[in-house]
Amino acid sequence: MNLPLLRDAGDLRGKRVLLRLDLDLPLEQGRLEDAHRINRARKTLDFLKNGGAKTLIIGHVGRDPKETLRPIGDYLRTFLPIVFAEGVEVAKEKLRVAEEGTFVLLENLRSFKGETENDPTFARALAALADVYVNEAFAVSHREHASIALAPKLLKSFAGFVFAEEVQNLSKAFTPTHPALLILGGAKFETKTPLIKRFLGIVDDVYVSGALANDIYRARGYETGVSLVSSYTLPDSILRSPKLHVPSDVIVRTLHGPVERGPDTLEENEKIVDAGSDALSDLRVLVEKAAFVLWNGPLGEYEAGFDQGTIALAQMLAECDAETIIGGGDSLAVVSKLGLLERFSFVSTGGGAMLEFLANETLPGIQALQKQARNGEL
């Protein structure tokens, strides 16, 4: 893909750089719980620091506009010369007096109304703060927000090092080594249909679990009880594909506790919460024959504590000989918790962005980097 790359940006000394980072990190009582995504961006941060740029870091945290980036700023301060700015005008002044190789962190972008509304006026206000734009926030680059989709069109813009790695590595899935396997968990079948349709034509097997599988069970006429299902009608092209696999047995939450049995045996008050042992055995057969595996999403209700299937899959993939690419918030969480991050060929920082890129081969953030506006017009 023809992306403008930060490594080719030339001399940045003394230039103001607007750096979009993925700062939507887990906070617990105001304390940062997992800094993996920031740590992945260290190469870009060090490049800008050593290159003498005056960098304004922008990003968001959470859904509430009242949430603050101050705890993340405290973490950044452990290895960067950085100050905090509550607003755009404050950021402008702090950049004006900043020394080369230093950083300013702007408060939560979602505290500014124009960000999520993709407002051109707000995009221009951000762009006016800098000479150069860098996107190092692949995980949020599927969103049509001002800092992602509009601001880079107004400046000389580049993809950060991790952003470029994301595009390069995820693009391998379009022409994988065979046999190739896609493992897809989570929910919202309607949003994942384009991806499944496309990859049924690319890979050798597609294994669907989690709430996605519940929709397939229902389409096959099974009782799904109180399991999470959508109102979406699944296309016949997916349901009838011989490449499609779902768990052959499941963990069911009953009035008497969790039990393992066939997915066609549920009663009205029961709920499917994880893949069963037979399902994991079937999945192991697919993994062991694969030369390429792409995984996104948990096999069950990971956040509710039903994590045995997802943990077993993570360990299975960590031990296999295939090229392995994984992504998704829950998948990343379990792999990180198990200390297995280094055991995979590539770990994407993206969840929804990863899925949208795989389905469409582009994202709003990618398109914005590729299309510079003429004369500052949006």
C-alpha positions in Angstrom: 0.0 0.0 0.0 1.3 3.4 -1.0 1.5 5.1 2.5 3.7 8.2 3.3 6.0 6.9 6.0 7.5 8.9 8.9 10.9 7.5 8.2 10.8 9.4 4.9 9.6 12.7 6.5 13.0 14.4 6.3 14.4 16.9 8.8 11.9 17.5 11.6 14.1 19.5 13.9 12.2 22.5 15.2 9.0 21.5 13.4 5.7 21.2 15.2 4.3 17.6 14.8 0.7 16.7 15.5 0.9 13.0 16.7 -2.3 11.0 16.9 -1.8 8.2 19.4 -4.1 5.5 20.6 -4.5 6.5 24.2 -7.8 4.7 24.9 -6.1 2.6 27.6 -7.6 0.8 30.6 -7.7 3.0 33.7 -8.7 1.7 37.2 -9.4 4.5 39.7 -7.3 6.9 37.8 -4.4 4.5 37.4 -3.1 3.1 34.1 -3.6 -0.7 34.0 -2.0 -1.7 30.7 0.5 0.5 28.7 1.0 -2.0 25.9 -0.2 0.3 23.1 1.9 3.2 24.3 4.9 1.0 24.6 4.4 -0.2 21.0 4.6 3.5 19.9 8.0 4.1 21.6 9.9 3.9 18.3 7.9 6.7 16.9 8.1 8.8 20.1 11.9 8.3 20.2 12.2 9.1 16.5 10.4 12.5 17.1 12.4 13.2 20.3 15.7 12.4 18.8 14.8 14.3 15.6 14.3 17.5 17.5 10.5 17.8 16.8 8.1 19.8 19.0 5.4 17.2 19.3 1.8 17.7 20.3 0.3 14.3 21.3 -3.5 14.0 20.8 -5.8 11.1 21.6 -8.9 10.1 23.5 -9.8 7.9 26.5 -13.1 6.3 27.2 -16.5 7.4 26.0 -17.2 10.1 28.6 -15.9 13.5 27.5 -15.2 14.2 31.2 -12.5 11.5 31.4 -9.0 12.9 31.5 -5.7 11.9 29.9 -3.7 13.1 33.0 -3.0 9.5 34.2 -1.6 8.6 30.8 0.4 11.8 30.8 1.9 10.7 34.1 3.0 7.5 32.5 4.5 9.2 29.5 6.4 11.5 31.8 8.4 8.5 33.0 10.3 8.5 29.8 9.4 11.7 27.9 10.0 15.4 28.5 6.2 16.3 28.4 3.8 18.8 29.7 0.0 18.8 29.8 -2.4 21.2 28.0 -6.0 21.5 29.0 -7.1 23.1 25.8 -6.2 24.1 22.2 -5.0 27.6 23.0 -2.9 26.4 26.0 -1.4 23.7 23.7 -0.6 26.4 21.1 1.3 28.5 23.7 3.2 25.6 25.2 4.3 24.5 21.7 5.5 28.0 21.0 7.9 28.0 23.9 8.7 24.2 23.7 12.3 23.1 23.3 13.3 20.8 20.4 12.7 17.1 21.3 9.9 17.8 23.8 6.2 17.0 23.9 2.9 18.5 24.8 -0.2 16.3 25.6 -3.6 17.7 24.8 -6.5 16.8 27.0 -9.0 14.0 25.9 -10.1 14.8 22.3 -13.6 13.8 23.1 -13.9 16.7 25.5 -14.0 18.8 22.3 -17.4 18.6 20.6 -16.0 18.7 17.1 -13.9 15.6 17.3 -16.5 12.8 17.2 -18.7 15.0 14.9 -15.9 15.1 12.4 -16.2 18.8 12.3 -14.0 20.6 9.7 -13.6 23.7 11.9 -12.2 21.6 14.7 -9.9 19.7 12.3 -8.6 23.1 11.0 -8.0 24.2 14.7 -5.9 21.0 15.3 -4.0 21.4 12.0 -3.2 25.0 12.8 -1.1 23.8 15.7 1.4 21.9 13.6 3.5 21.7 10.5 3.4 17.9 10.2 0.8 15.2 11.1 1.6 11.6 12.1 -0.9 8.9 12.6 0.2 6.2 15.1 -3.3 5.2 16.1 -4.2 2.3 13.8 -6.7 0.9 16.3 -9.0 4.0 16.0 -8.4 4.7 12.3 -11.7 3.1 11.3 -13.5 6.1 12.9 -14.7 9.1 10.9 -13.4 11.6 13.5 -11.8 15.0 13.0 -8.3 14.0 14.2 -8.3 10.8 12.1 -10.2 11.6 8.9 -9.8 15.3 8.3 -6.8 16.9 10.1 -4.2 14.8 8.1 -5.6 16.2 4.9 -4.6 19.7 5.9 -0.9 19.0 6.7 2.0 17.1 5.3 1.1 13.7 6.8 2.8 10.4 7.5 2.1 6.9 9.0 4.0 6.1 12.2 6.1 3.0 12.5 3.5 0.8 14.1 0.8 2.0 11.8 2.9 1.0 8.8 3.6 -2.4 10.5 -0.1 -2.9 11.0 -0.9 -2.4 7.3 2.0 -4.4 6.1 1.3 -7.4 8.4 -2.5 -7.5 8.1 -2.2 -7.3 4.3 -0.5 -10.7 4.4 -4.0 -12.1 5.1 -5.1 -11.3 1.6 -2.7 -13.7 0.0 -1.9 -16.2 2.9 0.2 -19.3 2.8 -2.1 -22.3 2.6 -3.7 -24.1 4.4 -5.1 -20.8 5.9 -7.5 -20.5 8.9 -9.6 -17.6 10.1 -10.8 -17.8 13.7 -13.5 -15.2 14.6 -15.2 -14.7 17.9 -17.2 -12.0 19.6 -20.6 -10.7 18.6 -22.4 -8.5 16.0 -22.6 -10.8 13.0 -24.0 -8.0 10.8 -20.8 -6.1 11.1 -18.6 -9.1 10.4 -20.6 -10.5 7.5 -18.5 -8.7 4.8 -15.3 -10.1 6.4 -16.6 -13.7 6.6 -17.9 -13.6 3.0 -14.6 -12.3 1.8 -12.4 -14.7 3.7 -14.5 -17.8 2.7 -13.0 -17.0 -0.7 -9.5 -16.6 0.6 -8.8 -19.1 3.4 -9.4 -22.9 3.7 -11.4 -22.8 6.9 -13.4 -20.2 8.9 -14.0 -21.1 12.5 -16.8 -19.0 14.2 -17.4 -19.0 17.9 -18.8 -16.7 20.6 -22.1 -15.0 20.1 -21.4 -15.2 16.3 -21.9 -18.9 16.5 -25.2 -18.5 18.4 -26.6 -16.8 15.3 -25.6 -19.8 13.2 -27.2 -22.2 15.8 -30.4 -20.3 15.6 -30.4 -20.3 11.8 -30.1 -24.0 12.0 -33.2 -24.2 14.1 -31.6 -24.8 17.5 -33.0 -23.4 20.7 -30.6 -20.7 21.9 -32.3 -19.9 25.2 -31.1 -16.6 26.7 -27.8 -16.7 24.7 -26.7 -13.5 23.0 -28.0 -13.5 19.5 -28.7 -10.7 16.9 -31.8 -10.1 14.8 -29.7 -10.3 11.7 -30.6 -12.8 9.0 -27.5 -14.7 7.9 -26.8 -15.1 4.2 -27.1 -18.5 2.7 -23.7 -18.2 1.2 -22.2 -18.3 4.7 -24.5 -20.9 6.2 -24.0 -23.4 3.4 -20.3 -23.0 3.0 -18.4 -26.2 3.6 -15.5 -24.1 4.9 -17.6 -22.8 7.9 -17.1 -24.4 11.3 -18.8 -23.7 14.7 -18.2 -25.4 18.1 -19.4 -28.9 18.2 -20.1 -28.7 21.9 -20.4 -25.7 24.2 -20.4 -24.6 27.9 -23.9 -23.8 28.9 -24.9 -21.8 32.0 -27.8 -23.5 33.6 -29.7 -23.1 36.9 -27.5 -25.7 38.4 -24.2 -24.2 37.1 -22.2 -24.5 33.9 -22.3 -27.8 32.0 -20.8 -29.0 28.8 -23.0 -30.4 26.0 -24.2 -30.1 22.4 -25.4 -26.8 21.1 -28.7 -28.3 20.0 -29.7 -29.3 23.6 -30.4 -25.9 25.2 -33.5 -25.1 27.2 -35.3 -21.7 27.2 -33.6 -20.4 30.4 -30.0 -21.5 29.5 -27.2 -19.6 27.9 -24.1 -20.6 25.8 -21.0 -19.0 27.4 -18.0 -20.8 25.9 -16.7 -23.4 23.5 -16.5 -27.0 24.9 -13.7 -29.5 25.0 -14.8 -31.3 21.8 -14.9 -28.0 20.0 -11.3 -27.2 21.2 -10.2 -30.6 20.0 -11.7 -29.9 16.6 -10.1 -26.5 16.5 -6.7 -28.0 17.4 -6.9 -30.2 14.3 -7.5 -27.1 12.1 -4.7 -25.2 13.8 -2.2 -28.0 13.5 -2.7 -28.4 9.8 -2.7 -24.6 9.1 0.3 -22.7 7.7 -1.4 -19.3 8.4 -3.8 -18.4 11.2 -5.7 -15.1 11.7 -7.6 -14.7 15.0 -9.8 -12.0 16.3 -12.2 -12.2 19.2 -12.8 -14.5 22.2 -14.5 -17.9 22.0 -16.9 -17.2 24.8 -18.0 -14.6 27.3 -14.4 -13.8 28.3 -15.3 -10.7 30.4 -17.8 -12.6 32.4 -15.2 -15.1 33.5 -15.9 -17.8 30.9 -12.3 -17.7 29.5 -11.2 -21.3 29.4 -11.8 -21.7 25.7 -10.1 -18.4 24.8 -7.1 -19.2 27.0 -6.8 -22.7 25.5 -6.9 -21.2 22.0 -4.2 -18.6 22.9 -1.9 -21.4 24.2 -2.7 -23.5 21.2 -1.7 -20.8 18.7 1.4 -19.9 20.7 2.7 -23.4 20.4 1.8 -24.0 16.7 4.2 -23.8 13.7 1.9 -21.6 11.6 2.3 -17.9 10.9 0.0 -16.3 13.5 -1.7 -12.9 13.4 -4.0 -11.9 16.2 -6.0 -8.9 17.3 -9.0 -7.7 19.2 -9.2 -6.2 22.7 -10.2 -9.5 24.5 -7.8 -11.6 22.5 -5.0 -9.1 23.2 -5.9 -9.1 26.9 -5.7 -12.8 27.4 -2.5 -13.1 25.4 -0.9 -10.3 27.4 -2.1 -11.8 30.7 -0.6 -15.2 29.8 2.8 -13.5 28.8 2.5 -14.9 25.3 2.7 -11.6 23.2 6.1 -12.6 21.9 5.0 -16.0 20.7 2.9 -14.7 17.8 4.1 -13.6 14.4 2.2 -10.3 14.7 -0.1 -8.8 17.4 -2.4 -6.1 16.0 -3.4 -3.2 18.3 -6.7 -3.0 16.4 -10.0 -4.6 17.1 -12.7 -3.0 15.0 -10.0 -1.3 12.9 -8.4 -4.7 12.2 -11.7 -6.2 11.1 -12.7 -3.3 8.9 -9.3 -3.2 7.2 -9.4 -6.9 6.5 -12.9 -6.5 5.0 -12.2 -3.4 2.9 -8.4 -3.1 2.6 -8.5 0.5 3.7 -9.7 2.7 6.6 -10.7 6.4 6.9 -7.4 7.0 8.5 -5.5 5.4 5.7 -7.4 7.3 3.0 -6.8 10.6 4.8 -3.0 10.0 4.8 -3.2 9.3 1.1 -5.3 12.3 0.1 -3.9 15.7 0.9 -6.4 18.5 0.5 -5.7 21.3 -2.0 -5.2 24.7 -0.5 -6.3 23.5 3.0 -9.8 22.8 1.8 -11.8 19.8 3.1 
